[in-house]
Amino acid sequence: MAASQKKLTLLIIYSKKAILLLRLLYAAGAIQNYYVLTRNSHTHNFIKVFVTYYKNQPLTKYFKLMSRPSRTFYISYPALRILQKKTYSSIYFVSTSAGLMTHHDAITRRIGGILIGFIFN
């Protein structure tokens, strides 16, 4: 009889920016799924996130947050192209004038922006 494994789930406070980032993470395969938990009008709504596993480790272990309110990392289009060549399997998340997107989309559109974070292998 096989032992059941615990699967990691995250509970975060609902915001429009969180939904945008979760859509990107879902499209990149970093999370399995997410859904909004609605509460009554007096409390916050939450988002329940189901994490993807890689080599029996949660993929959130491989996520690095770069920009913070106290420190913002701007990255240009040429720098994104260099990053793509140097770190082939990593996925970078960039906030641009066209919205939040992966570095692949930003390179396709030939724009830079604020480096939010990345997933590395």
N, C-alpha and C positions, 0 to 999 in steps of 0.2 A: 504494500500500500504506500503510495507516494505521499510525502508530507506536503502540505500546502504552503506556498510562499506568500509572504505579505507583499502586497503591491503598494508602492508609494503613491499617495495622493496629496495634493497641496490644496489649501483653502486660502484664497486671496480675496481682498476687498474689490468689489466691482468698480471699474472705471472704463471709460471709452478707450483710453490708451492701453489698458491691460487687455481689452478685447482685441485691439489691433495687433499687439505683440503676440497674443495667443494664436491668432490666425496665422501669423508668420511661422511660429513655432510648429503649429500643426502641419502647415504646408511643407516645412522642412523635415518633418518626421521626428521632431524632438519630443513631442507629446503625443499620446494616443488619442485623447479626446478631452473635451472640457464642456461644462454646462453651467448655467447660471442658477444658483439657488435663490429663489425669491423669498423674502421674509415679509413681515408686516411693515407698514409704512414708517414705524418708529425706529427700526434698526437698519443697518446696512445690508445690501444684497452682497452675496459672496459668489465666487466662481470656484467650482471644484475642478481641479486639473488632474488628469491621469497621466503619469509620467511613463515614457518609453524606456525600456531597459536595453543596454548594450553590454555584452559579455557579463551578464548577471549584475551589472551596476546601473543605477539610475542615470539616465542621460543628463540630468541636471548637475551631476558631478562634473561634467565636461563643459558646463556653461560658465562663462566669465563675463561679468558686468564691467563695462569700461567707463562710461560716462556717469557722473553723479552730479547733483546740483552744485557741489563745490568745485568740481573739475569736469570740464567738457572737452572731449577729444574730437576735433574736426579732422575730416579726412577728405582729400581731394580725389578727383577721378583718376589721375595718374597713380596716386598712392594705392588706390583700390586695385588697379591692374597689377601692380607689383605684389600686393598681398595675395592676390589670386594665384599668381605664378609661384610664390614662395610657400604658401600653405594651401595646397590643392584641395584637401578634403575638409577644410574648415568652412563654416558658414558664418558670415558677418552680418549683423543687423544694423542698418543705417537709417537715420531719420533725415530725410531730404525735403526740399521744397515741394516735391510731388507726393510726400507722405512717407510712411514707414515701409521699408522694403529690405530685401536681402541684397548683398553686394552684387550678386549676379544681375539682378534687375537694375541696380544703380549703374553698373558698367554698361549694360545694354542701352540705358537712357543717357549715358555719358555725363552723369552728375555725381557730385560728392555730397557730403553732409556730416552729421554728427554720428560718430560711432557709438552705438548703444551697447553692444556686447557681441560675443561670438561663441560658437560651439566648436570645440576642437576634438580631434581623435588622436 
